[in-house]
Every structure is written in C-alpha cells, then in structure tokens.
Amino acid sequence: MDKRSFIATLCVCGTVTVSAVLFSHAGAPQAIPQNETPIEVQGGPICPCPGDANCDGVVNFADITAVLANWQRVCCPPGMACDDGNPCTIGDTCVTGQGCIGFPINCDDFDPCTEDFCCQGVCIHIPIPDCCVINAQCDDMDPCTIDTCNPVTNTCVHTPIPNCGSCLSHADCNDGQFCTIDTCVAGMCQHTPLNCDDMNPCTQDACDEAADICTHTLLPGCGPCTTNAQCNDNNPCTTDFCDGMSQMCVHLPIPGCGPCQTASQCDDGMPCTTDICVMGICQHTPAPNGTPCNDGNLCTIGDVCVNGLCTPGMPINCDDGNPCTNDFCDGMSGMCFHQPIPGCCSTSAQCDDGNPCTVDECIGGVCQHLAINCDDGNPCTNDFCSNGICIHTTAPNGTPCNDANACTQTDTCQQGVCIGGNPVNCPVGFVCNPATGGCQIPNP
C-alpha cells in the first residue's frame, strides 16, 4: 500500500451483492476491477446502491462501477450540490454517510393503465395489458358478453349474456339488463348498449343498471356561465374563466404547469407568481403584495402585485394645460398625444380667420367671427366693408327711404339725402304730428 490507499465498500442491490474498492493513484480516484481483494478501512464511505444505473435490465457490478467512478458522488461535503450520475434524479445534494443523493423524477402520468418509470432521464409510460378506465375499452367483440371495466382493479370483466345465441324473435334475446337493447337479427341475438347521450357536452352520460335509469352528471366548469367561479374544472393546470361574449366556460392550459425538472420549466407567464419546481411538480405561489410588476400597459407607472395579480399603477399625466387639446397616452408606446379640438380657443388671438371685415373673438372657449358694423344711419347710402374699411356709397335718386317724419308720405333719396314728399293735408286749424302723422289742434 505504498502508492495506493484503499477504501472498501459493499453494495447490496436486491439479490446482488457486489464488493468494490476505490483506490487513489496519482490523485485520481478510480474503481478497481471486481477481482481486486477489498481491504476494510474503518470510517470508509457507504456505497450507494444505484439500481439499474445503466438501464441494461440487470443490477450488477457494472452499475456499481458506473456510480463509484466519480469520487464526488460518494464522498462530498454535506449540503453541497453534486451529481449522483443518475439522470433520473433532480436536486442532487451531498448527505452525510450516504454520498450524493437526488430526488427521483416524478414520471406519474396519472393514467392507471400505464407503468411509469424513468430511464436515462426520460419518462417511460408502458401500457399495462388488459387495463381499462372506461367500459368502451373492454369490448371483446363478442355479442354474447356484457363488457365492463372494474373501477377498483382497472381490469375488464366480460359477463356472459343469458339466452344469447340463436333466436326467432326479439323476446328470445332478453338478457334482463336495462342498459342493453336486445334484438334478434338473422337468427342471432344482439345486445346493443342503451344510448344515454343527452346531446349535452357538459354532462357525463352513463346507464345505471342498478337503478334502471340513464344518468347525466354535470362536468365541473363546463357549459353556460355568468361568473368565473362557475368554470372551475378542478384542474390546477388550467386557467378557468367565463367568456363574456359566448357566456361559455374557457379552460386555458397554464404554461409550465405539470411535471418539471427545473424552475425554468414552470414559468406560467404571470408576473405576480413565484414559480418553482418541487419534487417534479410545478408550484405557483402568489408574490407578496406590493411586489413591483408590469401590467403590460406603458401608460401606467408603479404597477404592483395584489393577491397574485398585477394591479395597474398611476396613469401617466399627459395634460398639456391646453383646454383646446384632447390629451391621451398610447398604451403600446407610452407616449403622450395632444389632439387639437376644432374651433376651440383660449384667447381671441387664436381666432383670426384672416378676414379683415370680421371681429374675431374667443367667447366661452369657442371662436366667434362677427361682421364689422358699417351702418352710418343714413338710409340713402349703401354701407359695406372692404379690406377692413367701411364704404358708404350714395343710393340712386328716387330710392324709397324714410325721413323719420310721419307727416311726409312719399320719401325718396335725393343726392344721398332722404327728402320727404306728399305731405299730409290737415284741415284748417289743425297741424300734422310728425311722430304719428295724424292731424291735431296745435298746442297753445
């Protein structure tokens, strides 16, 4: 033993007992051949039993050697992450007195009719012969047996039907079962399962032989709905909600839900859940309330988690202080936009219409454009504005007008002046009142 230091190990794997010896030569731990004589050293490591480590169908020395070839797998500091060399385990950790220990990958596919196991890191699901879950899997194509699945043993049962065989009438084929329709066809009895389908996709339809009735069991979370609570299908790997348009339940698969090996496989895409892999199963726990998150709307700031959901924070303030713009934020870009309001104003300067013959004013936030008043009070002039200047042209002679004297009956324009004509003729001793045009005795 001048150049070798031996540590004896003994593995008992099922009915196979294998001795192996580790030796250190030039600092490289190795597994020595099976025919080496083991030397017992007190305090040596306990050899882990790897089972069929190389998946060749037998447990033998080759499996032990495959594990012992790596010194770290046998002797490593407790609590340190390691690799036990078994691709069918996860979370490998050094355990005192046991070496590198990992947790077996959970390959259960929840199908009672498959044998589930892991080999070389891959889950294998081998169908179990003659195993069943529902009656339809048990049809032996024999019209003279009633084929059922035993829910306890998950095995098919084929019960002979009395009076099954040659027949002359339907009555000859009565098997005494409520759940079959018995007919005689071409001299042979046929027993067709009673169709209990109620055409409702949200019921599980079956025939109850003991009660002689068809049963229609509502499927959880299926069918018309008004609230999300009505849509729970009891499947932890679906997000269940009620679609407001169709008022039907929707069950969306949750990404990362199901068997896993690492936490990265458990990401459900929800910013307010902590996603971890525990013993091969994804777990999604709500993040603590107040945890920062992103609700996907760039127009909110300070989004936080509340009860596992990302709650929008304060909206971005896009107010530009201008009452004549509609201010809004684009949720995709997070940018503010200011859309002008047609005809809106805050000052009269904003209302200039470019017409010098209008007075432009902002009244009540709305632009108003009032024509300049060029009326000079003379009925014998034509008054209008041109380029912001009032123009007064003389009306043609003879143009009817009103001289404001009721005692003249025919007033016409003459050289731009309204001249009264055809005066009222009052009796002697009376005068005409200019205001009324009536005759009256003069005031003393």
C-alpha positions in Angstrom: 0.0 0.0 0.0 2.9 2.4 -0.6 1.3 4.1 -3.6 -2.4 3.1 -3.1 -4.8 3.9 -0.4 -7.8 1.6 -0.4 -11.4 2.2 0.9 -13.6 -0.9 0.9 -17.3 -0.6 0.0 -20.0 -3.2 0.0 -23.2 -2.8 -2.1 -26.3 -5.0 -1.7 -28.7 -4.3 -4.6 -31.7 -6.5 -4.5 -30.3 -10.1 -4.7 -26.9 -9.0 -6.0 -24.1 -8.4 -3.6 -21.1 -6.6 -5.1 -17.8 -5.7 -3.5 -15.8 -2.8 -5.0 -12.7 -1.0 -3.8 -11.7 2.6 -4.5 -8.0 3.4 -4.7 -6.2 6.7 -5.1 -3.3 6.6 -7.5 -1.6 9.9 -8.6 -4.6 11.8 -7.1 -7.2 10.2 -9.4 -9.9 8.2 -7.7 -10.9 5.2 -9.7 -12.9 2.0 -9.4 -10.6 -1.1 -9.4 -11.6 -4.4 -11.1 -14.1 -6.7 -9.5 -11.5 -9.3 -8.7 -9.4 -7.0 -6.5 -9.5 -8.0 -2.9 -11.3 -5.3 -0.9 -9.4 -4.0 2.2 -11.7 -2.9 5.1 -10.9 0.6 6.3 -12.9 1.9 9.3 -14.8 5.0 8.6 -14.9 4.4 4.8 -17.9 5.8 2.8 -21.1 3.8 2.4 -21.6 2.7 -1.1 -24.9 3.9 -2.6 -27.0 1.3 -4.3 -27.7 2.7 -7.8 -30.1 0.0 -9.0 -30.0 -0.5 -12.8 -27.8 2.6 -13.3 -27.1 1.9 -17.0 -30.6 0.6 -17.8 -29.5 -2.7 -19.2 -32.2 -4.7 -17.4 -29.9 -6.2 -14.7 -28.3 -4.9 -11.5 -24.6 -6.0 -11.5 -21.0 -4.8 -10.9 -21.2 -2.5 -14.0 -23.9 -0.4 -12.3 -21.8 -0.1 -9.1 -18.7 0.9 -11.1 -20.7 3.5 -13.0 -21.5 5.2 -9.7 -18.2 4.8 -7.9 -16.2 6.1 -10.9 -16.8 9.6 -9.6 -15.3 10.2 -6.2 -17.5 13.2 -5.6 -20.6 11.1 -5.9 -19.5 9.1 -2.8 -17.6 11.4 -0.6 -18.6 15.1 -0.7 -19.2 17.8 1.9 -22.8 17.6 3.3 -25.2 20.1 1.8 -23.1 20.7 -1.3 -24.7 20.4 -4.7 -23.4 17.4 -6.6 -24.2 15.0 -9.5 -25.1 11.5 -8.4 -24.6 10.3 -12.0 -28.3 9.3 -12.2 -30.1 11.2 -15.0 -33.4 10.1 -13.3 -32.9 12.3 -10.2 -33.1 16.0 -9.6 -31.8 18.3 -6.8 -28.8 16.1 -6.1 -27.2 17.0 -2.7 -24.4 15.5 -0.6 -25.8 13.7 2.5 -23.6 12.6 5.4 -22.9 8.9 5.3 -24.8 8.4 2.1 -22.9 10.4 -0.5 -24.6 12.2 -3.4 -28.4 11.8 -3.2 -31.0 13.1 -5.6 -34.8 13.1 -5.7 -36.4 10.7 -8.3 -38.1 12.4 -11.2 -41.9 12.0 -10.9 -43.0 10.3 -14.1 -46.6 9.7 -13.0 -48.9 10.5 -15.9 -52.0 9.9 -13.8 -53.0 7.1 -16.1 -53.7 3.9 -14.1 -53.2 1.9 -17.3 -49.6 2.7 -17.8 -46.5 1.6 -15.9 -44.5 4.8 -15.4 -40.7 5.0 -14.7 -37.6 6.9 -15.6 -34.6 5.7 -17.6 -31.7 7.8 -18.7 -33.6 11.0 -17.7 -36.6 10.1 -19.9 -40.0 9.2 -18.6 -41.3 5.9 -20.0 -45.0 5.0 -19.9 -45.6 1.4 -20.9 -49.3 0.4 -21.4 -50.5 -2.3 -19.0 -52.1 -5.2 -20.9 -55.9 -5.6 -20.3 -56.0 -2.5 -18.2 -59.1 -0.2 -18.6 -60.6 3.0 -17.3 -64.0 3.1 -19.1 -66.3 0.3 -20.4 -65.6 1.2 -24.0 -62.0 -0.1 -23.7 -63.3 -3.6 -22.8 -65.2 -4.5 -26.0 -64.2 -8.1 -26.8 -66.3 -8.1 -30.0 -68.4 -10.9 -28.6 -72.1 -10.0 -28.8 -72.9 -12.6 -26.1 -70.9 -10.8 -23.3 -71.5 -7.7 -21.3 -68.2 -5.9 -21.3 -67.5 -3.6 -18.3 -64.4 -2.1 -16.6 -63.9 -2.9 -12.9 -63.1 0.6 -11.4 -61.3 -1.0 -8.4 -58.9 -3.3 -10.3 -59.0 -1.4 -13.6 -59.5 -4.8 -15.4 -62.1 -5.8 -18.0 -64.9 -8.1 -17.0 -66.8 -10.0 -19.7 -70.1 -11.3 -18.3 -71.9 -13.9 -20.5 -75.4 -12.8 -21.5 -78.2 -15.3 -20.8 -80.2 -16.5 -23.8 -77.5 -15.2 -26.2 -77.2 -17.0 -29.4 -79.8 -18.3 -32.0 -83.2 -16.7 -31.8 -86.6 -16.4 -33.5 -87.8 -13.1 -32.1 -86.6 -10.2 -30.0 -88.2 -11.7 -27.0 -85.8 -14.6 -27.2 -82.9 -12.2 -26.6 -84.0 -10.5 -23.4 -80.9 -10.5 -21.2 -82.7 -8.9 -18.3 -80.4 -5.9 -18.5 -81.9 -2.4 -18.5 -78.8 -0.9 -20.2 -79.0 -3.0 -23.3 -81.3 -3.0 -26.3 -82.0 -6.7 -27.2 -82.8 -7.6 -30.8 -82.8 -10.7 -32.9 -81.0 -10.2 -36.2 -80.7 -13.0 -38.8 -81.3 -15.6 -36.1 -78.6 -14.2 -33.7 -79.2 -12.1 -30.6 -77.7 -8.7 -30.4 -77.4 -6.6 -27.3 -76.7 -3.0 -28.1 -75.7 -0.7 -25.2 -78.5 1.8 -24.4 -77.7 5.2 -25.8 -77.9 7.6 -22.8 -76.4 10.6 -24.7 -78.5 13.7 -23.9 -76.5 15.7 -26.5 -75.3 18.0 -23.8 -71.4 18.3 -24.0 -71.4 19.4 -20.3 -72.7 16.1 -18.9 -71.1 12.7 -18.5 -73.8 10.3 -19.6 -74.0 6.7 -18.3 -76.5 4.0 -17.8 -77.2 2.9 -14.1 -78.1 -0.8 -14.3 -78.9 -0.9 -10.6 -81.4 2.0 -10.8 -82.6 1.2 -14.3 -82.0 4.8 -15.4 -79.7 7.0 -17.6 -77.6 9.3 -15.5 -76.3 12.7 -16.7 -73.6 14.1 -14.4 -72.6 17.7 -14.9 -68.9 18.2 -15.7 -67.3 20.7 -13.4 -66.6 24.1 -15.0 -68.4 23.2 -18.3 -71.3 24.9 -20.0 -73.1 28.3 -19.9 -71.8 30.7 -17.3 -72.1 34.2 -15.9 -69.2 34.2 -13.5 -65.7 32.8 -13.5 -66.4 30.8 -10.3 -68.8 28.6 -12.3 -66.0 27.5 -14.6 -63.6 25.7 -12.1 -62.8 22.4 -13.7 -60.7 21.3 -10.7 -57.6 21.1 -12.9 -54.7 23.0 -11.3 -53.1 23.3 -14.8 -55.8 25.4 -16.5 -56.9 29.0 -16.1 -60.7 28.9 -16.0 -62.9 31.9 -16.8 -66.3 32.7 -18.3 -66.2 34.3 -21.8 -68.4 37.4 -21.7 -69.3 37.2 -25.4 -70.3 33.5 -25.6 -71.1 33.0 -21.9 -69.3 29.7 -22.1 -66.5 28.4 -19.9 -63.0 28.6 -21.2 -60.1 26.5 -19.8 -56.7 27.6 -21.0 -53.6 25.4 -20.2 -51.2 27.1 -17.9 -47.7 27.2 -19.4 -45.1 25.4 -17.3 -47.8 23.5 -15.3 -47.2 19.8 -14.9 -44.1 17.6 -14.5 -40.8 19.5 -14.3 -37.1 19.2 -13.5 -36.1 22.8 -13.2 -37.9 26.0 -12.1 -37.4 27.4 -15.6 -39.9 24.9 -16.9 -42.6 26.2 -14.5 -42.8 29.8 -15.8 -46.6 30.5 -16.1 -46.1 33.9 -17.7 -47.7 35.6 -14.7 -45.6 38.5 -13.3 -47.1 38.1 -9.8 -46.4 34.4 -9.1 -43.3 32.7 -7.8 -42.7 29.6 -10.0 -40.7 26.7 -8.5 -40.3 23.0 -9.2 -40.8 20.8 -6.1 -40.3 17.0 -6.4 -41.1 17.1 -10.1 -44.2 19.2 -9.8 -44.6 22.9 -10.7 -45.8 25.2 -7.9 -47.0 28.7 -8.4 -47.4 30.9 -5.3 -48.6 34.5 -5.3 -45.8 37.0 -4.9 -46.1 39.2 -1.8 -48.5 42.2 -2.1 -46.6 45.3 -3.2 -44.1 43.4 -5.3 -43.3 45.6 -8.4 -44.6 44.2 -11.7 -45.5 45.3 -15.2 -49.2 45.2 -16.3 -48.2 45.5 -19.9 -49.6 49.0 -20.2 -46.9 51.6 -20.7 -49.3 54.3 -19.7 -49.2 53.3 -16.0 -46.4 53.6 -13.6 -45.8 52.0 -10.2 -47.7 48.7 -11.0 -47.6 46.3 -8.0 -48.8 42.8 -7.2 -52.1 42.4 -5.2 -53.3 38.9 -4.4 -51.3 37.3 -7.2 -52.5 39.8 -9.9 -50.6 42.8 -11.4 -52.6 45.9 -10.4 -52.1 49.0 -12.6 -50.4 51.9 -11.0 -50.9 55.6 -11.5 -51.7 56.7 -15.1 -49.2 58.9 -16.9 -50.2 62.6 -16.8 -50.5 63.8 -20.4 -52.3 67.1 -19.6 -50.5 69.9 -21.5 -52.6 72.6 -19.8 -54.2 73.5 -23.1 -58.0 73.3 -22.9 -58.1 73.1 -26.7 -56.4 69.7 -27.0 -57.6 66.2 -26.2 -54.7 64.6 -24.3 -54.2 60.8 -24.1 -51.5 58.2 -23.7 -50.8 55.4 -26.2 -50.5 52.1 -24.1 -48.2 50.4 -26.7 -45.6 53.2 -26.8 -46.2 55.0 -23.6 -46.1 58.4 -25.5 -48.5 61.3 -24.9 -50.5 62.7 -27.7 -52.4 66.1 -27.9 -55.1 66.2 -30.4 -56.4 69.7 -31.3 -60.1 70.3 -30.7 -61.6 72.0 -33.8 -63.0 75.6 -33.1 -61.6 75.6 -29.5 -59.8 78.7 -28.2 -58.4 80.2 -25.0 -57.5 83.7 -26.4 -59.0 85.9 -29.2 -55.6 85.8 -31.0 -56.3 82.1 -31.7 -59.5 83.0 -33.6 -58.1 85.1 -36.5 -60.0 83.9 -39.6 -57.9 86.1 -42.0 -61.0 88.2 -42.9 -60.4 92.0 -42.1 -64.1 92.6 -42.2 -64.8 90.4 -39.1 -64.2 91.0 -35.5 -62.7 87.7 -34.2 -63.2 86.9 -30.5 -62.9 83.9 -28.2 -66.1 83.6 -26.2 -66.6 80.7 -23.8 -63.8 78.7 -25.4 -65.3 79.0 -28.9 -64.2 81.3 -31.7 -66.8 83.7 -33.0 -66.4 85.8 -36.1 -68.7 88.9 -36.1 -69.1 91.2 -39.2 -67.9 94.8 -38.7 -70.9 97.2 -38.4 -70.6 99.8 -41.2 -74.2 101.2 -40.8 -73.9 105.1 -40.8 -77.6 105.6 -40.1 -78.3 107.1 -43.4 -81.0 105.3 -45.4 -79.7 106.8 -48.6 -76.3 105.2 -48.5 -75.2 101.6 -49.3 -72.9 100.6 -46.4 -70.4 97.7 -46.6 -66.9 96.7 -45.5 -63.9 96.3 -47.9 -60.4 95.3 -46.6 -61.4 96.3 -43.1 -62.7 99.8 -44.2 -66.3 100.9 -44.2 -67.6 102.1 -47.5 -70.7 104.3 -47.9 -72.0 104.9 -51.5 -74.9 107.2 -52.4 -78.1 105.4 -53.2 -79.7 106.3 -56.6 -82.1 109.3 -56.7 -85.7 108.1 -56.2 -84.7 105.2 -54.0 -87.5 104.9 -51.4 -86.5 105.9 -47.9 -87.8 107.1 -44.5 -87.1 110.6 -43.3 -88.4 109.7 -39.9 -91.2 112.3 -40.3 -94.7 110.7 -40.3 -96.2 113.8 -41.9 -94.5 113.1 -45.2 -96.0 110.2 -47.1 -93.6 109.7 -50.1 -89.9 109.8 -49.1 -87.1 109.3 -51.6 -83.4 109.7 -51.8 -82.1 112.8 -53.5 -78.3 113.2 -53.7 -77.8 111.0 -50.8 -80.4 112.7 -48.6 -83.8 111.4 -47.7 -86.4 114.0 -48.8 -90.0 113.9 -47.6 -92.7 114.4 -50.1 -96.5 114.4 -50.4 -97.2 116.0 -47.0 -100.3 115.1 -45.0 -103.0 117.8 -45.7 -104.7 118.7 -42.5 -108.0 120.8 -42.1 -107.7 124.4 -41.3 -106.8 124.9 -37.7 -105.1 121.5 -37.5 -101.4 120.6 -37.8 -99.7 117.2 -38.5 -98.0 115.4 -35.7 -94.5 114.3 -37.1 -94.5 111.4 -34.7 -97.8 109.9 -35.7 -98.7 111.5 -39.0 -102.1 112.4 -37.5 -103.8 115.9 -37.6 -104.3 117.6 -34.3 -105.1 121.1 -32.8 -101.8 122.9 -32.2 -100.7 123.2 -28.6 -101.4 126.7 -27.2 
